[in-house]
């Protein structure tokens, strides 16, 4: 018995010493970071929890709200799992109005009604690819015996309203693919490509070769100049939501390997209707009127018919599958759609403000101080987000207890030997996620630096996290 007591005491001392050593290593590495010249005018925060108990291993500035960049996606994802469920799927419905004559003429319109599916037409999943969706829609139209349409294809994009861009996003972002607006109908992740060719010398005009797919209804004013060899891609698109005129500004370097840049679709709902109607035309199923949307019709004081006959319902991949790519590839559009969906499923107007409030209220119900969660959007693209590392770490800790945690964890990218989500916007770099050391000890870690100078800060943040190894 005496030997057993001595062994137990020695084990406890060893565990305490190990924990103390880990804390000391973190503190030492962290102090090196905060004394670094790049952090001279920065705010740095770190929160590391024991993933088994939730006990703080080391923390500093953990209750100061900081811009999160894309680490905010970890909170949006967790909340979506809690409130929507891992098997949740979006539905997109195809229907028609009016009647079909014996000759196959539809005396009405084809209606696409969306519920916010961000993956419709996306190339990331076999079932959602643009060609597959269009083929299913065409097959359903043909199966109904429709050979001619006296009306048009109309996208019903009314469910999420007309406010597609969070008010906290900046002008430089919203015309580019990562700043694509979120609506009740998305299409190809609300983006299109512009192929470019640099000039022969620095300062020459850059040639726009084509858009992919062809978007004749969008006029691009090209102000791009050729950059020096090695300067790469410094080209940006400036397109306002629902506009049909955009500007290309910046430089495109000589010798660049990329074919071009990706811009945001100003009106994805219209583009979905346009693509279906164009596909029908190629198959000799003509429409008498131009493709449109309920938003455009409202400007003309027109409405779609209430009575509709169903043709087909398309289901999105599951929430688990959507979150996988949302976090792996940091797709901002998915975050904004999830935020609006959370609000909509609670019976509220599907806008960013209501979605953010729903997320904050949800976590307040689980003990997170509302004032520690100042959310402007669901993706972290806004520089106005302010979240504490303690709040984010606490949410990550709580997520481990849920039956969907394995799917959640799978969505975290692998960086530096850790399952960790990165975040980067102007002078903000952050990481949030999980780590298991060689002895099986599990940690939750969130590190964030705002207003640093220079480049290459990520490797210095990793040196801090390496203290866990």
C-alpha positions in Angstrom: 0.0 0.0 0.0 2.9 2.4 0.9 4.6 1.7 -2.4 1.3 2.4 -4.3 0.9 5.7 -2.5 4.5 6.7 -3.3 3.9 5.7 -7.0 0.7 7.7 -7.1 2.4 10.8 -5.6 5.3 10.5 -8.0 2.8 10.3 -10.9 1.0 13.4 -9.8 4.2 15.3 -9.4 5.3 14.2 -12.9 1.9 15.3 -14.4 2.1 18.7 -12.6 5.7 19.1 -13.7 4.7 18.3 -17.3 1.9 20.8 -17.3 4.1 23.4 -15.8 6.8 22.8 -18.4 4.2 23.2 -21.2 3.0 26.4 -19.7 6.5 27.7 -19.3 7.4 26.8 -22.9 4.3 28.5 -24.2 5.0 31.7 -22.2 8.6 31.8 -23.3 7.7 31.3 -27.0 4.9 33.8 -26.7 7.1 36.5 -25.1 9.6 36.1 -28.0 6.7 36.8 -30.4 5.4 39.9 -28.6 9.0 41.3 -28.4 9.5 40.8 -32.1 10.0 43.9 -34.2 7.0 42.9 -36.4 4.8 43.0 -33.3 6.0 46.3 -32.0 2.7 48.1 -32.7 0.5 45.0 -32.8 -2.0 43.4 -30.4 -1.3 39.7 -29.8 -3.5 37.2 -28.1 -3.1 33.5 -27.2 -5.4 31.1 -25.5 -4.5 27.4 -25.1 -6.9 25.1 -23.3 -6.5 21.5 -22.1 -8.9 19.8 -24.5 -10.0 17.2 -22.0 -10.9 19.6 -19.1 -11.2 23.0 -20.6 -8.6 24.3 -18.1 -6.4 27.2 -19.3 -2.9 26.1 -20.0 -1.7 29.5 -21.0 -3.5 32.7 -22.1 -2.6 36.4 -22.7 -4.9 39.2 -23.9 -7.5 36.4 -24.2 -10.4 38.7 -23.4 -9.5 41.4 -25.9 -11.7 41.4 -29.1 -9.6 41.2 -32.2 -10.3 40.9 -36.0 -10.4 37.2 -36.7 -10.1 36.9 -40.4 -11.2 33.4 -41.5 -10.8 31.8 -38.1 -14.4 33.1 -37.6 -15.5 30.3 -39.8 -14.9 27.9 -37.0 -17.7 29.6 -35.0 -20.1 29.8 -37.9 -19.5 26.1 -38.7 -20.0 24.9 -35.1 -23.2 26.9 -34.8 -24.5 25.5 -38.1 -23.9 22.0 -36.8 -25.7 22.7 -33.6 -28.7 24.5 -35.1 -29.1 22.9 -38.6 -27.8 19.4 -38.0 -25.0 17.6 -39.8 -27.4 16.0 -42.3 -29.2 19.3 -43.3 -29.6 19.9 -47.0 -30.7 22.9 -49.0 -33.5 22.4 -51.6 -33.7 24.1 -55.0 -37.0 23.7 -56.8 -37.8 23.8 -60.5 -41.5 24.4 -61.4 -43.6 25.9 -64.1 -46.6 28.3 -64.3 -49.5 28.2 -66.7 -50.5 25.2 -68.9 -48.8 23.0 -71.4 -50.7 22.6 -74.7 -51.0 19.3 -76.5 -48.4 20.6 -78.9 -45.9 21.0 -76.0 -46.1 24.8 -75.7 -45.8 26.1 -72.1 -48.1 29.0 -71.8 -46.2 30.3 -68.8 -42.7 30.4 -67.2 -40.1 28.1 -65.8 -39.4 29.0 -62.2 -36.2 28.2 -60.2 -36.8 28.7 -56.5 -33.8 28.8 -54.2 -33.4 28.3 -50.5 -29.8 29.5 -50.2 -27.8 26.5 -51.5 -24.2 27.8 -51.9 -23.1 24.7 -53.8 -25.6 24.9 -56.7 -23.4 24.7 -59.8 -20.2 24.3 -57.8 -17.4 22.2 -59.3 -16.4 20.8 -55.8 -19.0 18.0 -55.7 -19.9 15.7 -58.6 -23.7 16.1 -57.9 -23.5 19.9 -58.0 -21.5 20.6 -61.1 -23.1 23.1 -63.5 -23.4 20.5 -66.3 -25.1 18.0 -64.0 -27.6 20.6 -62.7 -28.5 21.9 -66.1 -28.9 18.4 -67.5 -31.3 17.5 -64.7 -33.3 20.6 -65.2 -33.5 20.1 -69.0 -34.5 16.5 -68.5 -37.3 17.5 -66.2 -38.6 20.1 -68.6 -38.5 17.6 -71.5 -40.2 14.9 -69.4 -43.1 17.3 -68.8 -43.5 17.5 -72.6 -42.4 21.1 -72.9 -41.1 21.9 -76.4 -41.6 25.7 -76.5 -42.0 28.3 -73.8 -44.1 31.4 -74.3 -42.6 33.0 -71.2 -39.1 32.8 -69.8 -36.9 31.2 -67.2 -37.3 33.1 -63.9 -35.1 32.8 -60.8 -37.2 33.3 -57.6 -34.5 34.9 -55.5 -36.9 36.4 -52.9 -36.2 34.2 -49.9 -33.0 35.9 -48.7 -33.9 39.4 -49.9 -31.8 41.7 -52.0 -29.0 42.6 -49.5 -26.3 40.2 -50.7 -23.1 41.9 -49.2 -22.5 42.3 -45.4 -22.2 46.0 -44.6 -18.7 45.5 -43.1 -17.1 44.3 -46.3 -14.7 46.6 -48.2 -15.0 47.8 -51.8 -11.7 46.2 -52.9 -13.1 42.7 -51.9 -16.7 42.6 -53.1 -15.9 42.5 -56.9 -13.6 39.5 -56.5 -14.5 35.8 -56.1 -13.8 35.8 -52.4 -16.2 38.7 -51.9 -19.1 37.2 -53.8 -22.5 38.1 -52.5 -24.9 35.7 -50.9 -28.5 35.2 -52.0 -31.2 32.7 -52.0 -30.0 31.4 -55.4 -26.2 30.9 -55.9 -24.6 29.6 -59.1 -21.1 28.3 -59.6 -20.2 29.8 -56.2 -21.2 33.2 -57.6 -18.0 33.7 -59.6 -16.7 33.8 -63.2 -13.2 33.9 -64.6 -11.4 36.6 -66.7 -8.5 35.4 -68.8 -5.7 37.9 -69.2 -2.6 38.5 -71.2 0.1 40.9 -70.1 1.7 43.4 -72.4 5.2 43.1 -73.8 6.7 45.6 -71.4 6.0 47.0 -68.0 3.3 49.6 -68.1 1.6 48.3 -71.2 -2.1 47.6 -71.2 -3.2 44.1 -70.2 -5.4 42.3 -72.8 -8.7 40.7 -71.7 -8.9 37.5 -73.7 -12.3 36.3 -72.6 -14.6 35.5 -69.7 -15.3 32.0 -68.7 -18.2 31.3 -69.0 -19.1 33.9 -71.6 -21.0 36.8 -69.8 -22.2 39.1 -72.6 -24.5 41.0 -70.2 -21.5 42.2 -68.1 -19.3 45.0 -69.5 -15.8 45.1 -68.1 -13.8 48.3 -68.3 -10.2 47.3 -68.5 -7.7 49.6 -66.7 -5.1 46.9 -66.0 -1.4 47.6 -66.6 1.4 45.1 -67.1 3.6 44.7 -64.0 7.3 43.8 -64.0 8.3 40.1 -64.2 7.9 38.4 -60.8 5.3 40.9 -59.4 2.5 38.4 -60.1 -1.2 39.0 -59.6 -2.2 42.5 -58.3 -5.4 42.7 -60.3 -8.7 43.4 -58.8 -12.3 43.6 -60.0 -14.7 46.3 -58.9 -18.3 45.2 -59.4 -21.2 46.3 -57.3 -24.0 43.9 -56.6 -26.6 43.8 -59.4 -24.5 46.0 -61.6 -23.7 45.1 -65.2 -20.6 47.3 -65.4 -17.3 46.4 -63.7 -13.8 47.8 -63.6 -10.5 45.9 -63.7 -7.7 47.7 -61.9 -4.1 47.1 -60.8 -1.3 45.2 -62.4 -0.8 41.8 -64.0 2.9 40.7 -64.0 4.9 39.5 -67.0 5.7 35.8 -66.9 2.8 35.0 -64.6 1.7 31.3 -64.7 -2.0 32.0 -63.9 -4.5 32.3 -66.8 -6.4 35.1 -65.1 -8.5 36.2 -62.1 -11.9 35.2 -60.8 -14.6 37.8 -60.2 -17.8 37.8 -58.3 -21.1 37.5 -60.2 -23.1 40.7 -59.6 -26.4 38.7 -59.9 -26.0 35.0 -59.5 -29.7 34.3 -59.5 -30.0 36.0 -62.9 -27.0 34.0 -64.2 -28.6 30.7 -63.2 -31.8 31.6 -65.2 -29.7 32.9 -68.1 -27.7 29.6 -68.3 -30.8 27.4 -68.2 -32.5 29.5 -70.8 -29.4 29.5 -73.0 -29.1 25.7 -72.7 -32.7 25.2 -73.7 -32.2 27.4 -76.7 -29.2 25.3 -77.8 -31.6 22.3 -77.6 -34.2 24.1 -79.7 -36.6 24.8 -76.8 -37.1 28.5 -77.4 -38.4 31.1 -74.8 -40.3 34.1 -76.1 -39.0 36.4 -73.3 -35.6 37.1 -71.8 -34.4 35.3 -68.7 -35.0 37.3 -65.5 -35.5 37.1 -61.7 -38.1 38.1 -59.2 -35.9 41.0 -58.1 -35.7 42.4 -61.6 -39.5 41.8 -62.1 -40.2 43.8 -58.9 -38.5 46.8 -60.5 -40.9 46.5 -63.3 -43.9 46.1 -60.9 -44.3 42.5 -62.1 -44.7 39.3 -60.1 -44.5 35.6 -60.8 -47.7 33.5 -60.7 -48.5 32.0 -57.3 -49.8 28.8 -58.7 -46.9 26.6 -59.8 -46.6 23.0 -60.8 -43.4 21.1 -59.6 -40.9 19.6 -62.0 -37.9 18.7 -59.9 -36.3 19.3 -56.5 -32.5 19.3 -56.2 -30.8 18.7 -52.9 -27.5 20.0 -51.8 -24.7 17.9 -50.2 -25.1 17.5 -46.5 -24.0 20.2 -44.1 -21.0 18.1 -43.1 -19.9 18.0 -46.8 -20.5 21.7 -47.2 -18.6 22.6 -44.0 -15.7 20.4 -45.2 -14.9 22.7 -48.2 -16.1 25.8 -46.3 -13.2 25.4 -43.9 -10.7 23.6 -46.0 -10.8 26.2 -48.8 -12.1 29.1 -46.7 -15.0 29.8 -49.0 -16.5 33.1 -47.7 -19.8 32.6 -49.6 -20.6 29.4 -47.7 -20.2 31.3 -44.4 -22.6 34.0 -45.4 -25.2 31.5 -46.6 -25.0 29.5 -43.4 -25.4 32.7 -41.3 -28.5 33.7 -43.2 -29.9 30.2 -43.1 -29.5 30.0 -39.4 -31.6 33.2 -39.1 -34.2 32.0 -41.7 -34.7 28.6 -39.9 -35.4 30.6 -36.7 -38.2 32.4 -38.5 -36.3 35.6 -38.9 -35.6 37.7 -42.0 -32.6 36.0 -43.7 -30.0 38.8 -43.5 -26.5 39.0 -42.1 -27.5 41.1 -39.0 -30.1 38.5 -37.9 -27.8 35.6 -38.6 -25.0 37.2 -36.5 -27.4 37.9 -33.7 -28.7 34.3 -33.8 -25.1 33.0 -33.5 -24.3 35.3 -30.6 -27.5 34.5 -28.8 -26.9 30.8 -29.2 -23.5 30.9 -27.6 -24.7 33.2 -24.9 -27.1 30.4 -24.0 -24.0 28.2 -23.6 -22.2 30.6 -21.3 -20.2 32.8 -23.7 -20.4 36.5 -23.0 -22.2 38.3 -25.8 -19.7 41.1 -25.6 -16.9 38.7 -26.5 -18.6 38.0 -29.9 -18.9 41.1 -32.1 -19.8 39.5 -35.4 -20.2 41.5 -38.6 -20.4 38.5 -41.0 -20.1 34.7 -41.0 -16.8 34.3 -42.9 -14.4 36.7 -41.2 -13.8 38.8 -44.4 -14.9 42.0 -42.6 -12.1 43.8 -40.7 -14.8 44.9 -38.3 -15.2 41.5 -36.6 -14.1 41.5 -33.0 -13.9 38.1 -31.2 -11.8 37.2 -28.2 -9.5 34.2 -28.3 -11.0 32.9 -25.1 -14.5 32.9 -26.6 -13.3 31.1 -29.8 -11.3 28.5 -27.8 -14.3 27.9 -25.5 -16.5 27.2 -28.5 -13.9 24.9 -30.0 -13.8 23.1 -26.6 -17.5 22.7 -26.4 -17.8 21.3 -30.0 -15.7 18.3 -29.0 -18.6 16.9 -26.9 -21.0 16.6 -29.9 -21.8 13.6 -32.0 -20.9 15.6 -35.2 -17.5 16.6 -33.9 -15.6 14.1 -36.2 -17.1 15.8 -39.3 -16.3 19.2 -37.8 -12.7 18.2 -37.1 -12.3 16.7 -40.5 -13.0 20.2 -42.0 -10.0 21.8 -40.4 -6.9 22.2 -42.6 -3.6 20.6 -41.6 -1.0 23.1 -40.9 2.2 22.7 -39.0 1.2 19.2 -37.9 -2.1 20.5 -36.4 -5.8 20.5 -37.3 -6.1 24.3 -37.4 -8.0 26.9 -39.4 -6.0 29.9 -40.6 -7.1 33.5 -41.1 -5.5 36.3 -43.1 -6.7 39.7 -44.0 -4.8 43.0 -44.0 -2.3 43.0 -41.1 -4.3 40.2 -39.4 -3.1 36.6 -39.0 -4.8 34.0 -36.8 -5.0 30.3 -36.2 -7.6 28.3 -34.3 -7.9 24.6 -33.9 -6.8 21.4 -32.2 -3.5 19.5 -31.5 -2.7 16.2 -30.1 0.9 15.7 -28.9 3.0 12.5 -29.2 1.9 11.5 -25.7 -1.8 11.8 -26.6 -2.3 15.0 -24.7 -5.0 17.1 -26.5 -5.1 20.9 -26.7 -7.4 23.6 -28.1 -5.3 26.6 -29.3 -6.2 30.0 -30.7 -3.6 32.6 -31.5 -4.2 36.0 -33.2 -2.1 39.0 -34.1 -3.6 42.3 -35.4 -1.7 45.3 -36.8 1.6 43.6 -37.3 4.2 44.9 -39.8 6.0 43.1 -42.6 5.5 39.6 -43.9 6.2 36.0 -42.8 4.4 36.3 -39.5 2.8 32.9 -39.8 6.1 31.0 -39.1 6.5 33.0 -35.9 3.0 32.2 -34.7 3.8 28.5 -35.4 6.9 28.8 -33.2 4.6 29.7 -30.4 2.3 26.8 -31.0 5.3 24.5 -31.4 5.8 24.8 -27.6 3.0 22.2 -27.4 5.0 19.6 -29.2 
